[in-house]
């Protein structure tokens, strides 16, 4: 319901907003999606120029200029489009229109896919997520049931349209039990795994203020955690984009 550009307009409100309901409300998504958008722009420039130019050329052209003290130089979308077209002709105005100003239910993945990779899901919890869950005391099942849960069982966030959302679970409710047993993160993950071969829904007992209700989650696809997988049918542009711009210093050190 909210285009990406609106997250910049509302940034002063979103920075301090509660985490509960952030997936419905959106957060300051222009950070993460901005990186994906400019990654895609880099890939398009490399493809259009057959590897002769990249986003670096745009940055040098757009941000470069005569040496001297710092200056405040306002710019508009027209200036960005003009500079990009000098580097690699493309319908850049429409490019930004669809990714920044139009409403889209999913983040832009064109840069990842164009760079020779694809988004896939595995049933193994990634090491980085394990570390994050341990440090921040939460359980992340956004890509399966569609929710994140605090250590005390409070539902921190809910993905709109997810299986748990359809079952009636809401942000700020508190998970009490899973299939009739007191909830733990391990028990919930075990229930998600078992549901792959079990036709019965996952039953979540939740507390909402002074009320309790049982929510039957009809989900049978197992655990899902996102990761990138190499697409060998395309050149690995991501490797070139991420490589160091300058050689590492000699003599040790970080």
C-alpha positions as CSV (number, residue, x, y, z in Angstrom):
1,X,0.0,0.0,0.0
2,X,3.0,2.3,0.4
3,X,5.5,3.1,-2.3
4,X,9.2,3.3,-1.4
5,X,9.4,7.1,-1.8
6,X,6.9,7.4,1.0
7,X,9.3,5.8,3.4
8,X,11.7,8.7,2.9
9,X,8.9,11.3,3.4
10,X,7.8,9.6,6.6
11,X,11.4,8.8,7.8
12,X,11.2,11.1,10.8
13,X,8.2,9.0,12.1
14,X,9.5,5.6,11.0
15,X,12.9,5.8,12.8
16,X,11.3,5.8,16.2
17,X,8.2,3.7,15.4
18,X,7.6,0.5,17.3
19,X,8.8,-2.7,15.7
20,X,5.3,-4.3,16.1
21,X,3.6,-4.0,12.7
22,X,6.6,-2.7,10.9
23,X,6.0,-5.0,7.9
24,X,2.6,-3.6,7.4
25,X,3.6,0.0,8.1
26,X,7.0,-0.3,6.4
27,X,10.2,0.9,8.0
28,X,13.0,3.1,6.5
29,X,13.1,0.7,3.6
30,X,14.9,3.2,1.3
31,X,18.2,2.0,2.8
32,X,18.0,-1.7,1.9
33,X,15.9,-1.2,-1.3
34,X,18.1,1.7,-2.3
35,X,21.1,-0.6,-2.3
36,X,19.2,-3.1,-4.4
37,X,18.1,-0.4,-6.9
38,X,21.6,0.9,-7.4
39,X,22.9,-2.6,-7.7
40,X,20.5,-3.1,-10.5
41,X,21.6,0.2,-12.1
42,X,25.2,-0.9,-11.9
43,X,24.3,-4.2,-13.6
44,X,22.4,-2.5,-16.4
45,X,25.3,-0.1,-17.0
46,X,27.7,-2.9,-17.3
47,X,25.4,-4.8,-19.6
48,X,24.7,-1.8,-21.8
49,X,28.3,-0.9,-22.1
50,X,29.5,-4.5,-22.5
51,X,31.6,-4.2,-19.3
52,X,33.3,-0.9,-20.3
53,X,31.5,1.2,-17.7
54,X,29.9,0.8,-14.3
55,X,28.2,2.7,-11.5
56,X,31.6,4.1,-10.6
57,X,31.5,6.1,-13.9
58,X,28.1,7.6,-12.9
59,X,29.4,8.5,-9.4
60,X,32.5,10.2,-10.9
61,X,30.4,12.2,-13.3
62,X,27.6,13.1,-10.9
63,X,29.5,13.7,-7.7
64,X,32.8,14.8,-9.3
65,X,33.8,18.4,-10.1
66,X,36.4,21.0,-9.4
67,X,38.4,20.7,-6.2
68,X,37.8,23.1,-3.5
69,X,35.7,23.6,-0.3
70,X,32.5,21.7,0.1
71,X,29.4,23.1,-1.6
72,X,25.7,22.5,-1.3
73,X,24.5,21.5,-4.8
74,X,20.8,20.6,-5.0
75,X,19.7,18.2,-7.7
76,X,16.6,16.6,-9.1
77,X,15.6,13.4,-10.7
78,X,16.2,15.0,-14.1
79,X,19.8,15.6,-13.2
80,X,20.2,11.9,-12.2
81,X,18.6,10.6,-15.3
82,X,20.7,12.9,-17.5
83,X,23.9,11.8,-15.9
84,X,23.0,8.1,-16.2
85,X,22.1,8.5,-19.8
86,X,25.5,10.0,-20.5
87,X,27.1,6.9,-19.0
88,X,24.7,4.3,-20.5
89,X,21.5,5.2,-22.5
90,X,18.5,3.6,-21.0
91,X,14.9,4.5,-19.9
92,X,16.2,5.5,-16.5
93,X,13.1,7.7,-15.7
94,X,10.9,4.6,-16.0
95,X,13.4,2.6,-14.1
96,X,13.1,4.8,-11.1
97,X,9.3,5.3,-11.5
98,X,8.6,1.5,-11.1
99,X,11.1,1.0,-8.3
100,X,10.7,4.2,-6.2
101,X,7.3,5.7,-7.0
102,X,5.0,2.8,-7.9
103,X,3.7,0.3,-5.4
104,X,5.2,-3.2,-5.6
105,X,4.6,-6.0,-3.1
106,X,8.2,-7.3,-3.5
107,X,11.7,-5.8,-3.3
108,X,13.5,-5.3,-6.6
109,X,15.7,-8.4,-7.4
110,X,16.7,-7.4,-10.9
111,X,20.3,-6.5,-9.8
112,X,20.8,-9.8,-8.0
113,X,19.4,-11.8,-10.9
114,X,21.2,-9.8,-13.6
115,X,24.5,-10.2,-11.7
116,X,24.3,-13.9,-12.0
117,X,22.7,-14.9,-8.8
118,X,19.2,-15.8,-7.6
119,X,17.3,-15.8,-4.3
120,X,16.5,-19.2,-3.0
121,X,15.3,-20.7,0.3
122,X,16.8,-23.4,2.4
123,X,15.6,-25.2,5.6
124,X,18.8,-24.6,7.5
125,X,19.1,-21.6,9.8
126,X,22.1,-19.4,8.5
127,X,24.9,-18.7,10.9
128,X,24.4,-15.0,10.7
129,X,20.7,-15.4,11.7
130,X,21.7,-17.7,14.5
131,X,24.0,-15.0,15.8
132,X,21.4,-12.3,15.4
133,X,18.7,-14.3,17.2
134,X,21.1,-15.1,20.0
135,X,22.1,-11.4,20.5
136,X,18.7,-9.8,20.0
137,X,16.7,-12.6,21.7
138,X,14.1,-13.3,19.0
139,X,13.0,-16.1,16.6
140,X,12.7,-15.3,12.9
141,X,10.2,-17.3,10.9
142,X,9.2,-14.5,8.5
143,X,9.7,-16.6,5.4
144,X,7.7,-19.6,6.6
145,X,4.9,-18.8,9.1
146,X,5.4,-15.1,8.5
147,X,6.3,-13.8,11.9
148,X,9.1,-12.9,14.3
149,X,8.8,-13.6,18.0
150,X,10.5,-12.2,21.0
151,X,12.1,-14.4,23.7
152,X,9.0,-13.9,25.9
153,X,6.7,-15.0,23.2
154,X,5.5,-11.6,22.1
155,X,4.8,-11.4,18.4
156,X,7.2,-8.7,17.2
157,X,6.1,-8.5,13.6
158,X,3.7,-10.1,11.2
159,X,4.1,-10.3,7.4
160,X,0.8,-9.3,5.8
161,X,-0.8,-12.1,3.9
162,X,1.4,-14.8,5.5
163,X,0.0,-18.1,6.8
164,X,0.1,-16.9,10.4
165,X,-1.6,-13.7,9.4
166,X,-4.4,-15.6,7.7
167,X,-4.8,-17.7,10.8
168,X,-5.5,-14.6,12.9
169,X,-2.2,-14.1,14.7
170,X,-1.4,-10.4,15.0
171,X,1.6,-8.2,16.0
172,X,1.8,-7.5,19.7
173,X,-0.1,-10.7,20.6
174,X,1.8,-13.2,22.8
175,X,2.4,-16.8,21.8
176,X,1.7,-19.1,24.7
177,X,1.6,-22.7,23.3
178,X,2.4,-24.7,20.1
179,X,0.2,-27.7,19.4
180,X,-0.9,-27.8,23.1
181,X,2.6,-27.4,24.6
182,X,4.2,-24.4,26.2
183,X,6.0,-22.5,23.4
184,X,9.7,-22.5,22.9
185,X,11.7,-21.5,19.8
186,X,12.9,-25.1,19.3
187,X,9.3,-26.5,19.7
188,X,8.0,-24.0,17.2
189,X,10.7,-24.9,14.6
190,X,10.1,-28.6,15.2
191,X,6.4,-28.1,14.6
192,X,7.1,-26.2,11.3
193,X,9.3,-29.1,10.2
194,X,6.8,-31.8,11.2
195,X,4.0,-30.0,9.3
196,X,5.7,-30.9,6.0
197,X,4.5,-34.5,6.4
198,X,1.4,-33.8,8.5
199,X,-1.8,-32.6,7.0
200,X,-3.0,-31.1,10.3
201,X,-2.5,-27.3,10.8
202,X,0.0,-25.9,13.3
203,X,-2.1,-24.8,16.3
204,X,-0.9,-21.7,18.1
205,X,-2.4,-20.5,21.3
206,X,-2.0,-16.8,21.6
207,X,-2.9,-14.2,24.3
208,X,-4.3,-10.8,23.2
209,X,-4.8,-8.5,26.2
210,X,-7.1,-10.5,28.6
211,X,-8.2,-12.9,25.9
212,X,-6.9,-16.2,24.5
213,X,-7.5,-17.8,21.2
214,X,-6.3,-20.8,19.2
215,X,-5.0,-19.9,15.7
216,X,-4.7,-22.8,13.2
217,X,-1.9,-22.1,10.8
218,X,-2.4,-24.1,7.5
219,X,1.3,-24.2,6.5
220,X,3.2,-27.3,5.2
221,X,6.3,-26.1,3.3
222,X,8.8,-26.5,6.1
223,X,11.3,-23.9,7.3
224,X,12.5,-21.3,4.8
225,X,15.5,-19.1,5.1
226,X,16.7,-16.9,2.2
227,X,20.2,-17.2,0.7
228,X,21.8,-16.4,-2.7
229,X,22.6,-19.1,-5.1
230,X,24.9,-18.8,-8.1
231,X,23.2,-18.9,-11.6
232,X,25.9,-20.4,-13.8
233,X,24.0,-19.4,-17.0
234,X,25.0,-15.8,-16.4
235,X,28.3,-14.0,-15.8
236,X,29.2,-13.4,-12.2
237,X,28.9,-9.6,-12.2
238,X,28.5,-9.5,-8.5
239,X,32.0,-10.7,-7.9
240,X,33.3,-7.7,-10.0
241,X,31.0,-5.2,-8.3
242,X,32.2,-6.3,-4.8
243,X,35.9,-6.5,-5.5
244,X,38.2,-4.0,-3.8
245,X,38.8,-0.8,-5.7
246,X,42.3,-0.4,-4.3
247,X,44.9,-3.0,-3.4
248,X,45.3,-4.1,0.2
249,X,48.1,-2.3,2.1
250,X,51.3,-4.3,2.6
251,X,52.8,-5.0,6.0
252,X,49.8,-6.7,7.7
253,X,47.0,-5.0,9.6
254,X,43.3,-5.1,9.0
